[in-house]
């Protein structure tokens, strides 16, 4: 079973120490009104971030995004409610990790205690930044526990690589492991090098970047949502039995790399070619094997990612306005939009500036 695929089935961050502007555009700074609208639409009174496009359920990913946003806008009250709900509802017994989703109309509400590594990395980074912003060392201590648990439970060796598994269960076998490039949230991994075993996390970052550079396919030379790595085989492959798509997961990769200062010229050029290759109307996904594109267009958050990562800068695209929060039809697009606007404001820049040149 691969529970993480369900998060995108119906639908189908956080900001940059390397603040590259888009030629011909003024940077669109995140405004307090954006956060107010996000809270109004997607955050319940008890601190649960609601996935409005996916059955009103919640995810550790969403709690991490929400906590990052709350600390970025200095909203300590909402941050504390989000963290309290996350710990009360999603915290696993026996370690510092969190169950991946909450179902409001099912009993029990948390039927699967498997974690989602991206959710835990987002939560940990939010705790680091909030702890430093508000002078609360207990928050940073909680982040330290999460990083230690992730190192012990989801960092594995596959051949010569240190691989970050997407979750505790269902992603590793004797002959291969599944990886998701968008789960490599590089600024959080950089924070892990400060708070946990530096050598292990440096290897995870270096080998993750190697996977992203080597694991690109098709006409657009892009990473798929899911790839597999095998012992004794140097090149990663598109995951067997999974859609061969660049889609709702992998679309975040250039934003996370930009945030960390790791979007090198070769990677940037391919992402730019894709973002600017559709005459102003991007698809929500492309099949990297067949070239097929989705029959529907990408949500506004995908355009926000392109602007926030400095990709929409080719001739004919410079007049494209940054999408407003009000344009996003659901939680995920709104989250990408707010993340991308924060990319241009330099969230987590202290972490990136210390470690960004090492990889």
Residue pairs with C-beta under 8 A, 6 or more apart in sequence:
1 170
2 170
2 171
2 178
3 100
3 101
3 112
3 114
3 167
3 170
4 100
4 116
4 166
4 167
4 180
5 242
6 101
7 51
7 54
7 59
7 61
7 100
7 101
8 225
8 247
8 248
8 249
10 53
10 54
10 55
11 53
11 54
11 248
11 330
11 332
12 247
12 248
12 284
12 285
13 65
13 68
13 252
13 255
13 256
13 259
13 335
13 336
13 338
13 339
13 340
13 342
13 343
14 65
14 68
14 69
14 72
14 122
14 125
14 259
14 338
14 339
14 342
14 343
14 347
14 348
15 72
15 259
15 308
15 339
15 341
15 342
15 343
15 344
15 345
15 346
15 347
15 348
16 258
16 259
16 260
16 261
16 308
16 342
16 343
16 344
16 346
16 347
16 348
16 349
16 352
17 187
17 259
17 260
17 261
17 346
17 348
17 349
17 350
17 351
17 352
17 353
17 356
18 258
18 259
18 260
18 261
18 263
18 352
18 356
19 27
19 343
19 344
19 345
19 346
19 349
20 258
20 310
21 27
21 310
21 344
22 307
22 310
22 312
22 313
22 318
23 313
23 318
24 313
24 318
24 319
25 307
25 318
25 320
25 322
27 344
28 307
28 322
28 341
28 344
29 341
29 344
29 345
30 72
30 73
30 338
30 341
30 342
30 344
30 345
32 73
33 325
34 325
34 337
34 338
34 341
35 69
35 70
35 72
35 73
35 75
35 338
37 325
37 326
38 69
38 325
38 334
38 335
38 338
39 75
39 78
41 52
41 331
41 334
42 49
42 50
42 52
42 62
42 66
42 331
42 334
42 335
43 49
43 50
43 66
43 78
43 82
44 50
45 81
46 81
46 85
47 66
47 78
47 80
47 81
47 82
47 83
47 84
47 85
47 86
48 58
48 63
48 82
48 85
48 89
48 102
49 58
49 59
49 62
49 63
49 65
49 66
49 82
49 331
50 56
50 57
50 58
50 62
50 331
51 57
51 58
51 59
51 62
51 330
51 331
51 332
52 330
52 331
53 329
53 330
53 331
53 332
53 333
54 330
54 331
54 332
55 103
55 105
56 104
56 105
57 101
57 102
57 103
57 104
58 101
58 102
58 104
59 100
59 101
59 102
59 116
59 119
60 86
60 90
60 98
60 99
60 100
60 101
60 115
60 116
60 119
60 120
60 122
60 123
61 100
61 116
61 118
61 119
61 122
62 119
62 331
62 335
63 82
63 83
63 85
63 86
63 90
63 98
63 119
63 122
63 123
64 118
64 119
64 120
64 121
64 122
64 123
64 125
64 126
65 122
65 335
65 338
65 339
66 78
66 82
67 79
67 82
67 83
67 86
67 122
67 123
67 126
67 127
67 130
68 122
68 125
68 126
68 129
68 339
68 342
68 347
69 338
69 342
70 76
70 78
70 79
70 82
70 126
70 130
71 79
71 126
71 129
71 130
71 133
71 134
72 129
72 342
72 345
72 347
74 133
76 130
76 134
79 126
79 130
83 127
83 139
86 98
86 123
89 102
89 109
89 110
90 98
90 99
90 102
90 110
91 98
91 99
92 98
92 99
92 113
92 115
95 149
95 153
96 142
96 145
96 146
96 148
96 149
97 115
97 120
97 146
97 149
97 150
97 153
97 168
98 115
98 116
98 119
98 120
98 123
99 110
99 112
99 113
99 114
99 115
100 112
100 114
100 115
100 116
100 119
100 167
101 110
101 112
101 116
102 109
102 110
103 109
103 110
103 111
114 167
114 168
114 169
114 170
115 153
115 154
115 167
115 168
116 166
116 167
116 183
117 150
117 154
117 164
117 165
117 166
117 167
117 183
118 166
118 180
118 182
118 183
118 185
120 146
120 149
120 150
121 150
121 183
121 185
121 188
121 189
122 185
122 188
123 143
123 146
124 142
124 143
124 146
124 147
124 150
124 188
124 191
124 192
125 143
125 185
125 187
125 188
125 191
125 348
127 139
127 140
127 142
127 143
127 146
128 139
128 140
128 143
128 188
128 191
128 195
128 351
129 347
129 348
130 136
130 139
131 137
131 138
131 139
131 140
131 141
131 143
132 140
132 350
140 195
143 191
143 195
144 195
144 196
147 191
147 192
147 195
147 196
147 201
148 196
150 192
151 192
151 196
151 197
151 200
151 201
153 168
154 164
154 165
154 166
154 167
154 168
155 162
155 163
155 164
155 165
155 200
155 204
156 162
156 163
156 165
156 172
156 177
157 163
158 172
158 176
158 177
158 229
158 230
158 231
159 229
159 230
159 231
159 232
159 233
159 234
161 207
161 210
161 211
161 229
162 200
162 203
162 204
162 207
163 177
163 179
163 204
163 207
163 211
163 229
164 179
164 183
164 184
164 204
164 208
165 171
165 172
165 177
165 178
165 179
166 178
166 179
166 180
166 183
171 177
171 178
171 179
172 178
175 230
175 231
176 228
176 229
176 230
176 231
177 228
177 229
177 230
178 226
178 227
178 228
178 239
178 242
179 211
179 226
179 227
179 228
179 229
179 236
180 225
180 226
180 227
180 249
180 250
181 208
181 211
181 212
181 215
181 223
181 227
181 249
181 250
181 253
182 225
182 249
182 250
182 251
182 252
182 253
182 256
184 204
184 205
184 208
184 211
184 212
184 253
184 256
185 256
186 205
186 208
186 256
186 257
186 259
186 260
186 262
186 359
187 256
187 259
187 260
187 348
187 351
187 352
189 201
189 204
189 205
189 208
190 201
190 205
190 260
190 351
190 352
190 354
190 355
190 356
191 348
191 351
192 201
192 204
193 201
193 202
193 205
193 355
194 351
194 354
194 355
202 358
202 359
205 358
205 359
206 359
209 262
209 359
211 227
211 229
211 236
212 223
212 253
212 257
212 267
213 266
213 267
214 234
214 235
214 236
215 223
215 224
215 227
215 235
215 236
215 237
216 222
216 223
216 270
217 223
217 224
217 238
217 244
217 288
217 289
218 244
218 246
218 286
218 287
218 288
218 289
218 291
219 288
219 291
220 246
220 270
220 273
220 274
220 277
220 286
220 288
221 270
222 246
222 250
222 270
222 271
222 274
222 286
222 288
223 246
223 250
223 253
224 238
224 239
224 242
224 244
224 245
224 246
224 250
224 288
225 242
225 243
225 245
225 246
225 247
225 248
225 249
225 250
226 238
226 239
226 242
226 243
226 249
227 236
227 237
227 238
227 239
228 236
228 237
228 238
228 239
228 240
229 236
229 237
230 237
238 244
238 288
238 289
243 285
243 287
244 287
244 288
244 289
244 290
245 285
245 286
245 287
245 288
246 274
246 285
246 286
246 288
247 284
247 285
247 286
248 284
248 285
248 332
251 298
251 302
251 305
251 336
252 305
252 336
254 263
254 267
254 268
254 271
254 305
254 309
254 311
255 305
255 308
255 309
255 336
255 339
255 340
255 343
257 263
257 267
257 309
258 308
258 309
258 310
258 343
259 343
259 347
259 348
259 352
260 352
260 356
261 352
261 356
261 357
262 356
262 359
263 271
263 309
263 310
268 310
268 311
271 309
271 311
272 311
272 313
272 314
274 286
275 282
275 306
275 311
275 312
276 311
276 312
276 313
276 314
276 316
276 317
280 316
280 317
280 320
281 297
282 297
282 298
282 302
282 303
282 306
283 293
283 294
283 296
283 297
283 298
284 294
284 296
284 297
284 298
284 299
284 302
285 293
285 294
286 292
286 293
286 294
287 293
299 328
299 329
299 330
299 332
299 333
299 336
300 323
300 324
300 327
300 328
300 329
300 333
300 337
301 323
301 328
301 332
301 333
301 334
301 335
301 336
301 337
301 340
302 333
302 336
303 312
303 320
303 323
304 322
304 323
304 336
304 337
304 339
304 340
304 341
305 311
305 336
305 339
305 340
306 312
307 320
307 322
307 340
308 339
308 340
308 341
308 343
308 344
309 340
309 343
312 320
322 340
322 341
323 337
324 337
325 334
325 337
325 338
327 337
328 334
328 336
328 337
